[in-house]
Amino acid sequence: MDSERKRPDGERNAKMEDAGFIYVKDRPLKSDPEILAWVCERKRDCRGRIHVKNGEVIANITVHSHGPDLSRVNALKTVKAVRDRAASTQESTQQILGRIKENISEGTAAALPSQPSLKRMIQRQRNWNDRPPLPVNLY
Protein backbone atom coordinates (compact mmCIF):
# COMPACT_ATOMS: atom_id res chain seq x y z
CA MET A 1 0.00 0.00 0.00
CA ASP A 2 1.05 3.58 -0.56
CA SER A 3 2.68 5.06 2.55
CA GLU A 4 2.01 8.58 1.23
CA ARG A 5 -1.77 8.33 1.46
CA LYS A 6 -3.67 10.90 3.49
CA ARG A 7 -5.83 10.26 6.48
CA PRO A 8 -9.52 10.69 5.75
CA ASP A 9 -9.77 13.42 8.39
CA GLY A 10 -6.51 15.15 7.36
CA GLU A 11 -8.14 18.00 5.49
CA ARG A 12 -10.87 18.51 8.04
CA ASN A 13 -8.38 18.89 10.88
CA ALA A 14 -5.90 21.11 9.06
CA LYS A 15 -4.19 23.56 11.43
CA MET A 16 -2.04 26.61 10.86
CA GLU A 17 0.11 28.75 13.14
CA ASP A 18 0.51 32.50 12.82
CA ALA A 19 2.11 34.81 15.40
CA GLY A 20 1.72 32.23 18.18
CA PHE A 21 -1.97 31.58 17.53
CA ILE A 22 -3.31 28.30 16.16
CA TYR A 23 -6.03 28.35 13.53
CA VAL A 24 -8.32 25.64 12.15
CA LYS A 25 -9.44 25.70 8.52
CA ASP A 26 -13.02 26.94 8.27
CA ARG A 27 -14.15 27.40 4.66
CA PRO A 28 -13.43 29.18 1.38
CA LEU A 29 -14.94 32.63 0.99
CA LYS A 30 -18.02 32.92 -1.21
CA SER A 31 -16.68 36.06 -2.87
CA ASP A 32 -13.30 34.48 -3.74
CA PRO A 33 -12.96 30.68 -3.39
CA GLU A 34 -9.15 30.93 -3.51
CA ILE A 35 -9.20 32.72 -0.14
CA LEU A 36 -9.66 30.41 2.85
CA ALA A 37 -11.09 31.56 6.17
CA TRP A 38 -9.34 30.17 9.25
CA VAL A 39 -10.71 30.46 12.81
CA CYS A 40 -8.90 30.36 16.13
CA GLU A 41 -8.76 26.84 17.53
CA ARG A 42 -10.44 28.18 20.69
CA LYS A 43 -13.50 29.09 18.65
CA ARG A 44 -15.87 28.74 21.61
CA ASP A 45 -14.11 31.51 23.53
CA CYS A 46 -12.31 33.50 20.83
CA ARG A 47 -13.42 35.18 17.63
CA GLY A 48 -9.94 35.43 16.06
CA ARG A 49 -10.07 34.91 12.28
CA ILE A 50 -7.66 35.26 9.39
CA HIS A 51 -7.92 34.99 5.61
CA VAL A 52 -5.25 33.03 3.73
CA LYS A 53 -4.51 32.92 0.01
CA ASN A 54 -1.88 30.57 -1.43
CA GLY A 55 -0.49 29.85 2.04
CA GLU A 56 0.00 33.52 2.97
CA VAL A 57 -2.01 35.44 5.54
CA ILE A 58 -3.61 38.33 3.70
CA ALA A 59 -5.86 39.72 6.45
CA ASN A 60 -6.40 39.53 10.20
CA ILE A 61 -10.17 39.85 10.41
CA THR A 62 -10.81 39.94 14.16
CA VAL A 63 -8.56 40.09 17.21
CA HIS A 64 -8.15 37.31 19.74
CA SER A 65 -9.55 37.37 23.25
CA HIS A 66 -6.42 35.63 24.61
CA GLY A 67 -2.68 35.85 24.20
CA PRO A 68 -0.48 33.72 21.94
CA ASP A 69 0.58 30.32 23.31
CA LEU A 70 3.99 29.38 21.93
CA SER A 71 4.27 26.25 24.07
CA ARG A 72 1.05 24.91 22.49
CA VAL A 73 2.39 25.72 19.01
CA ASN A 74 5.64 23.89 19.79
CA ALA A 75 3.70 20.95 21.26
CA LEU A 76 1.69 20.59 18.04
CA LYS A 77 4.91 20.66 16.00
CA THR A 78 6.38 18.00 18.31
CA VAL A 79 3.31 15.79 17.93
CA LYS A 80 3.60 16.09 14.16
CA ALA A 81 7.29 15.12 14.39
CA VAL A 82 6.32 12.07 16.49
CA ARG A 83 3.76 11.00 13.88
CA ASP A 84 6.18 11.52 11.01
CA ARG A 85 8.91 9.57 12.79
CA ALA A 86 6.52 6.71 13.59
CA ALA A 87 5.51 6.51 9.93
CA SER A 88 9.03 6.63 8.52
CA THR A 89 11.19 4.58 10.93
CA GLN A 90 11.19 1.20 12.59
CA GLU A 91 12.35 2.58 15.95
CA SER A 92 10.52 1.37 19.02
CA THR A 93 7.88 3.55 20.61
CA GLN A 94 10.17 4.37 23.55
CA GLN A 95 13.04 5.31 21.24
CA ILE A 96 10.83 7.74 19.34
CA LEU A 97 9.55 9.35 22.52
CA GLY A 98 13.05 9.52 24.01
CA ARG A 99 14.55 11.22 20.96
CA ILE A 100 11.73 13.72 20.68
CA LYS A 101 11.72 14.63 24.38
CA GLU A 102 15.48 15.28 24.41
CA ASN A 103 15.07 18.47 22.39
CA ILE A 104 12.01 20.18 23.88
CA SER A 105 11.59 22.78 26.59
CA GLU A 106 9.68 22.29 29.83
CA GLY A 107 6.83 24.49 28.57
CA THR A 108 6.45 22.39 25.45
CA ALA A 109 6.62 19.17 27.47
CA ALA A 110 3.82 20.45 29.72
CA ALA A 111 1.62 21.14 26.69
CA LEU A 112 2.14 17.68 25.16
CA PRO A 113 -0.47 14.94 25.50
CA SER A 114 0.13 12.34 28.21
CA GLN A 115 2.70 9.57 27.75
CA PRO A 116 0.07 6.83 27.16
CA SER A 117 -1.64 9.05 24.58
CA LEU A 118 1.61 9.62 22.71
CA LYS A 119 2.36 5.88 22.73
CA ARG A 120 -1.08 5.08 21.38
CA MET A 121 -0.69 7.79 18.72
CA ILE A 122 2.52 6.12 17.51
CA GLN A 123 0.82 2.71 17.39
CA ARG A 124 -2.12 4.12 15.44
CA GLN A 125 0.19 5.83 12.98
CA ARG A 126 2.04 2.58 12.38
CA ASN A 127 -1.20 0.66 11.90
CA TRP A 128 -2.45 3.32 9.52
CA ASN A 129 0.64 3.09 7.33
CA ASP A 130 0.57 -0.73 7.33
CA ARG A 131 4.06 -0.90 8.72
CA PRO A 132 5.08 -4.36 9.85
CA PRO A 133 5.13 -4.68 13.63
CA LEU A 134 8.46 -4.53 15.38
CA PRO A 135 10.01 -7.96 15.89
CA VAL A 136 9.40 -9.56 19.27
CA ASN A 137 12.69 -11.44 19.17
CA LEU A 138 15.60 -11.80 16.80
CA TYR A 139 15.33 -15.59 16.27
NURO-604335 format. One record per atom (N, C-alpha, C): residue in three letters; y, z, x. Coordinates in steps of 0.001 Angstrom, whole numbers, plus 500000, padded with zeros to 6 digits. Atoms other than C-alpha are relative to their C-alpha. Layout:
% residues N
AlaYZX ...
END
This chain:
% residues 139
Met498814500000500831 Met500000500000500000 Met501245500000500872 Asp498746500117499269 Asp503578499439501051 Asp500652501368500147 Ser499392498688499775 Ser505064502546502679 Ser501500499979499763 Glu498566500119500201 Glu508579501228502010 Glu500394500072498518 Arg499679500012501431 Arg508326501459498226 Arg500896501174499625 Lys499048498991500455 Lys510903503486496325 Lys499350500894498951 Arg500440499114501069 Arg510259506480494174 Arg500596499513498688 Pro499453500444501277 Pro510689505749490479 Pro501319500674499651 Asp498776499280500332 Asp513421508386490235 Asp501051499878501104 Gly499088500090498859 Gly515146507363493491 Gly501396499574499628 Glu498671500453500404 Glu518004505493491856 Glu500678501008499092 Arg499415499062500941 Arg518506508044489125 Arg500583501213500715 Asn499572498798499301 Asn518887510879491621 Asn500822499713501249 Ala499212500363498824 Ala521108509061494102 Ala501163500974500168 Lys498911499068499703 Lys523558511427495815 Lys500845499444501127 Met499039500458498996 Met526606510860497960 Met500877501180500396 Glu499133498937499509 Glu528752513135500111 Glu501342499402500386 Asp498658500409499599 Asp532505512816500510 Asp500857501243500134 Ala499091498887499714 Ala534811515401502114 Ala499386501356499652 Gly500659498723500246 Gly532229518184501722 Gly499559500217498571 Phe500445499921501389 Phe531583517533498033 Phe498801499075499814 Ile501185500810500274 Ile528296516164496695 Ile500152499402498612 Tyr499864500731501260 Tyr528352513532493966 Tyr498663499399499599 Val501188500627500576 Val525643512153491679 Val500458498727499306 Lys499624501274500605 Lys525699508523490560 Lys500013500133498481 Asp499856499911501452 Asp526935508272486982 Asp499719498645499357 Arg500178501305500654 Arg527400504665485853 Arg501003499011500568 Pro498980500983499632 Pro529177501383486566 Pro501134500018498984 Leu498868500058500918 Leu532629500991485065 Leu499868498787499085 Lys500039501124500935 Lys532919498793481981 Lys500982498915500411 Ser498973500980499621 Ser536059497132483318 Ser499616499193501250 Asp500443500683498786 Asp534478496258486704 Asp498632500548500401 Pro501349499490499727 Pro530675496610487039 Pro499682500209501478 Glu500227499773498577 Glu530934496487490852 Glu500443501396500433 Ile499516498654499690 Ile532716499861490804 Ile499100501007499298 Leu500868498961500547 Leu530410502851490340 Leu500766501308499879 Ala499423498675500187 Ala531555506167488913 Ala498983501035500475 Trp500832498902499507 Trp530166509250490658 Trp500629501300499522 Val499509498702500472 Val530462512811489286 Val499525501091500950 Cys500376498856499180 Cys530361516132491102 Cys498631500510499545 Glu501332499538500365 Glu526838517530491244 Glu500051501279499150 Arg499821498821500865 Arg528182520688489556 Arg500708499582498716 Lys499276500598501123 Lys529086518647486497 Lys500181500930498805 Arg499775499039501091 Arg528743521612484134 Arg501306500772500187 Asp498833499165499704 Asp531515523530485886 Asp501193499211500532 Cys498967500720499266 Cys533497520829487685 Cys500169498594499438 Arg499718501336500533 Arg535185517626486575 Arg500325499002501105 Gly499727500892498875 Gly535425516061490056 Gly499279498671499842 Arg500553501352500129 Arg534906512282489931 Arg500630499094501050 Ile499482501023499105 Ile535263509390492339 Ile499485498635499539 His500448501365500229 His534992505612492082 His499667499391501359 Val500498500565498751 Val533030503726494750 Val499726498514499800 Lys500282501432500029 Lys532922500014495491 Lys499463499603501368 Asn500650500435498762 Asn530570498570498117 Asn499837501150501000 Gly500231498862499127 Gly529845502045499509 Gly501243500720500481 Glu498752499360499585 Glu533518502967500002 Glu500676500667498812 Val499262499302501048 Val535435505536497987 Val501347499311499839 Ile498725500691500221 Ile538327503695496394 Ile500982500856499205 Ala499080499147500771 Ala539716506445494137 Ala499377501357499738 Asn500367498661500457 Asn539526510203493598 Asn500631500165498624 Ile499497500013501365 Ile539852510407489827 Ile500493501376499564 Thr499586498641500367 Thr539938514156489188 Thr499663500956501137 Val500214499015498942 Val540086517212491436 Val498860500939499613 His501104499063500206 His537307519741491849 His500527501375499631 Ser499633498632500350 Ser537367523249490446 Ser499385500999500986 His500622499149498977 His535627524605493579 His500282499369501363 Gly499777500510498649 Gly535848524200497324 Gly498807499208500505 Pro501117500740499414 Pro533720521943499524 Pro498958500963500564 Asp501098499163499520 Asp530318523315500577 Asp499238499222501073 Leu500614500746498904 Leu529379521932503991 Leu498576500434500285 Ser501378499566499758 Ser526248524072504269 Ser499046499339499005 Arg500830500707500997 Arg524910522486501055 Arg499829498536500394 Val500080501392499550 Val525723519009502387 Val498996499889501150 Asn500924500021498868 Asn523888519787505637 Asn498570500299499564 Ala501339499696500508 Ala520954521263503701 Ala499372498757499354 Leu500525501222500607 Leu520585518037501693 Leu499608498975501065 Lys500339500912498909 Lys520658516004504906 Lys498721500456500702 Thr501206499462499379 Thr518004518308506382 Thr498772499728499147 Val501117500278500904 Val515786517930503309 Val499616498526500070 Lys500298501429499855 Lys516092514159503601 Lys499271499730501313 Ala500669500167498702 Ala515120514392507290 Ala498552500484499931 Val501366499488500177 Val512069516488506323 Val499144498967499269 Arg500743501015500749 Arg511005513878503760 Arg499704498767500851 Asp500190501179499159 Asp511524511006506182 Asp498950500258501080 Arg500962499659498944 Arg509571512785508912 Arg498586500121499432 Ala501310499875500635 Ala506708513588506518 Ala499412498625499697 Ala500465501344500339 Ala506514509931505515 Ala499650499179501232 Ser500157500889498851 Ser506627508515509035 Ser499140500563501129 Thr500803499426498913 Thr504583510926511193 Thr498730500633499452 Gln501229499290500362 Gln501200512594511188 Gln500051501454500479 Glu499868498602499584 Glu502575515955512346 Glu499580500911498855 Ser500359499039501044 Ser501370519017510519 Ser501262500479499286 Thr498880499480500787 Thr503552520608507880 Thr500805501010500810 Gln499314498981499205 Gln504365523545510166 Gln500770499387501156 Gln499287500650498904 Gln505306521237513037 Gln501294499364499504 Ile498794500627500562 Ile507738519335510829 Ile501057501058499716 Leu499037498944500332 Leu509354522522509549 Leu500555500654501263 Gly499541499382498758 Gly509522524013513046 Gly501023499143500724 Arg499072500901499306 Arg511217520956514552 Arg501330499875499258 Ile498774500124500783 Ile513723520682511727 Ile500833501283500098 Lys499268498730500011 Lys514634524378511719 Lys500561500393501364 Glu499451499716498670 Glu515276524407515483 Glu501475499633500094 Asn498684500607499788 Asn518466522390515072 Asn501005500268498889 Ile499064499772501101 Ile520178523876512013 Ile500690501351500150 Ser499240498747499950 Ser522784526590511594 Ser499467500985498961 Glu500431498977500960 Glu522294529829509678 Glu500470499670498588 Gly499481500374501312 Gly524485528570506831 Gly499158498922499340 Thr500856501071500521 Thr522393525451506452 Thr498636500556499625 Ala501307499407500292 Ala519168527473506623 Ala500043500797498697 Ala499882499215501236 Ala520446529719503821 Ala500059499100498771 Ala499877500917501134 Ala521143526686501617 Ala498740499168499767 Leu501237500763500161 Leu517680525159502142 Leu499125500591498896 Pro500985499446500940 Pro514936525499499527 Pro499073500972500741 Ser500899499019499397 Ser512343528214500126 Ser498914499313500826 Gln501050500531499131 Gln509572527747502702 Gln498854499371499193 Pro501062500640500787 Pro506830527158500070 Pro500454498700499326 Ser499489501225500619 Ser509055524582498355 Ser500069498860501006 Leu499944501028498964 Leu509620522708501612 Leu498601499505500355 Lys501377500400499702 Lys505881522734502355 Lys499449499089498910 Arg500491500810501109 Arg505079521377498916 Arg500691498632499986 Met499254501254499932 Met507789518718499315 Met499362499058501025 Ile500647500805498960 Ile506119517514502523 Ile498668499462499481 Gln501295500434500528 Gln502714517388500820 Gln500171498920498936 Arg499746501017501026 Arg504116515438497876 Arg500427498669500632 Gln499551501216499332 Gln505834512976500194 Gln498823499270500627 Arg501184500621499390 Arg502581512377502041 Arg499098499383498939 Asn500829500548501076 Asn500656511901498804 Asn500645498755499420 Trp499296501139500566 Trp503317509520497554 Trp499824498763500866 Asn500104501125499080 Asn503094507333500637 Asn498562499635500345 Asp501417500270499767 Asp499273507328500568 Asp499619500156501468 Arg500376499723498622 Arg499097508722504060 Arg498642500683499987 Pro501270499276499951 Pro495643509847505080 Pro500273501470500305 Pro499773498579499719 Pro495324513630505129 Pro499759500294501481 Leu500210499593498610 Leu495475515384508465 Leu498557500417500188 Pro501408499638499778 Pro492036515885510014 Pro499822501523500015 Val500306498563500038 Val490442519275509403 Val499452500437501355 Asn500500499707498667 Asn488557519170512689 Asn499917498695500790 Leu500013501178499140 Leu488198516798515602 Leu498609499422500211 Tyr501374500484499810 Tyr484409516266515326 Tyr499595499066498899 
END
